[in-house]
């Protein structure tokens, strides 16, 4: 069901991980506005690498925003992977073709959400792992269960 009001700031903590690289992998996402949880995701994504899991967490978060009809003035993605933040924002080149495809999918979904007016401003922030504990826990929960 679509949300009626526009969220001023949606903070989106995302994480992805695999046990072994590649290995069994999962994603964790926690979306918050004014310290209230809007949604969480905790899903296994099969056998893959840490980087694919990190990208997939961002992608699934954006898909959920689309599916739920969430509108936000500003969205801040918070990841503990500096590499993924710098690749998504274009500061670093993405060399691997499968990661280029994931990035392309993310960029086109961002454009779609912007065109529909669901998101206006967007930023990607890199934090230390201990500042992303909730998303990390969701990854581990998915892998353990």
C-alpha positions as CSV (number, residue, x, y, z in Angstrom):
1,X,0.0,0.0,0.0
2,X,1.4,3.4,-0.9
3,X,2.4,5.8,1.9
4,X,0.4,9.0,1.9
5,X,3.0,11.5,3.2
6,X,6.4,12.3,1.9
7,X,9.3,11.3,4.2
8,X,11.7,14.2,4.8
9,X,14.8,12.0,5.3
10,X,14.9,8.3,4.7
11,X,18.0,6.7,6.1
12,X,18.8,3.4,4.5
13,X,21.4,1.2,6.2
14,X,22.3,-1.6,3.8
15,X,24.8,-4.5,4.1
16,X,25.6,-7.6,2.2
17,X,27.9,-10.4,3.0
18,X,29.0,-13.9,2.1
19,X,30.6,-16.7,4.1
20,X,33.5,-17.5,1.9
21,X,34.1,-15.3,-1.0
22,X,32.1,-16.6,-3.0
23,X,29.9,-18.5,-0.6
24,X,26.4,-18.5,0.9
25,X,25.3,-14.8,0.8
26,X,22.6,-12.6,2.2
27,X,21.5,-9.0,2.4
28,X,20.3,-6.8,5.2
29,X,18.5,-3.5,4.9
30,X,16.9,-1.2,7.5
31,X,15.0,1.9,6.4
32,X,14.3,4.5,9.1
33,X,12.7,7.9,9.2
34,X,12.8,10.0,12.5
35,X,14.2,6.9,14.3
36,X,11.1,4.9,13.2
37,X,11.7,1.7,11.2
38,X,9.8,1.9,7.8
39,X,10.9,-1.5,6.7
40,X,13.6,-4.1,7.0
41,X,14.9,-6.8,4.6
42,X,16.8,-9.9,5.6
43,X,17.2,-12.3,2.7
44,X,19.5,-15.1,1.5
45,X,20.6,-14.4,-2.1
46,X,22.3,-17.7,-3.0
47,X,26.0,-18.3,-3.6
48,X,27.9,-15.2,-4.5
49,X,30.6,-12.7,-3.5
50,X,30.6,-10.0,-0.8
51,X,30.6,-7.2,-3.5
52,X,27.6,-8.7,-5.3
53,X,25.8,-9.0,-1.9
54,X,26.5,-5.3,-1.1
55,X,25.2,-4.2,-4.5
56,X,22.2,-6.4,-4.2
57,X,21.3,-4.9,-0.8
58,X,21.2,-1.4,-2.4
59,X,19.2,-2.7,-5.3
60,X,16.6,-4.5,-3.1
61,X,16.2,-1.4,-1.0
62,X,15.4,0.7,-4.1
63,X,13.0,-2.0,-5.4
64,X,11.2,-2.0,-2.0
65,X,10.8,1.8,-2.2
66,X,9.3,1.4,-5.6
67,X,7.0,-1.5,-4.6
68,X,5.8,0.3,-1.5
69,X,5.2,3.6,-3.2
70,X,7.4,5.4,-0.7
71,X,8.1,9.1,-1.4
72,X,11.1,10.9,0.2
73,X,12.7,14.3,-0.2
74,X,16.1,13.0,0.7
75,X,17.4,9.4,0.9
76,X,20.7,8.6,2.5
77,X,22.2,5.2,1.9
78,X,24.6,4.2,4.6
79,X,27.0,1.3,3.8
80,X,30.2,0.0,5.5
81,X,31.7,-0.7,2.1
82,X,33.8,2.2,0.9
83,X,34.4,0.4,-2.4
84,X,30.7,0.1,-3.2
85,X,29.9,3.7,-2.2
86,X,32.7,5.0,-4.5
87,X,31.7,2.7,-7.3
88,X,28.0,3.6,-7.2
89,X,28.7,7.3,-7.0
90,X,31.2,7.1,-9.9
91,X,34.3,8.0,-8.0
92,X,35.8,4.6,-8.8
93,X,35.5,2.6,-12.0
94,X,33.7,-0.7,-11.9
95,X,35.9,-3.2,-13.8
96,X,34.0,-6.5,-13.4
97,X,31.1,-6.9,-16.0
98,X,28.7,-8.5,-13.5
99,X,29.2,-5.5,-11.1
100,X,28.8,-3.0,-14.0
101,X,25.4,-4.6,-14.7
102,X,24.3,-4.3,-11.1
103,X,25.4,-0.7,-11.0
104,X,23.6,0.0,-14.2
105,X,20.4,-1.5,-12.8
106,X,20.7,0.6,-9.7
107,X,21.3,3.8,-11.6
108,X,18.3,3.2,-13.9
109,X,16.1,2.4,-10.9
110,X,17.2,5.6,-9.2
111,X,16.3,7.5,-12.4
112,X,12.9,5.8,-12.6
113,X,12.2,6.7,-8.9
114,X,13.3,10.3,-9.6
115,X,11.1,10.5,-12.7
116,X,8.1,9.3,-10.7
117,X,8.9,11.9,-8.0
118,X,9.5,9.3,-5.3
119,X,13.0,10.5,-4.5
120,X,14.5,14.0,-4.9
121,X,17.9,14.1,-3.3
122,X,20.1,11.1,-2.7
123,X,23.5,10.5,-1.1
124,X,25.7,7.5,-0.4
125,X,27.7,7.5,2.8
126,X,30.4,5.2,4.0
127,X,30.6,4.4,7.7
128,X,32.7,2.1,9.9
129,X,31.3,-1.4,10.3
130,X,30.3,-0.7,13.9
131,X,28.0,2.1,12.7
132,X,26.1,-0.4,10.5
133,X,25.4,-3.1,13.1
134,X,21.7,-3.4,12.5
135,X,22.0,-4.1,8.8
136,X,24.9,-6.4,9.5
137,X,22.8,-8.3,12.0
138,X,20.1,-8.8,9.4
139,X,22.6,-10.3,7.0
140,X,23.8,-12.8,9.7
141,X,20.2,-13.6,10.7
142,X,19.4,-14.5,7.1
143,X,22.5,-16.7,6.9
144,X,21.9,-18.4,10.2
145,X,18.3,-19.2,9.6
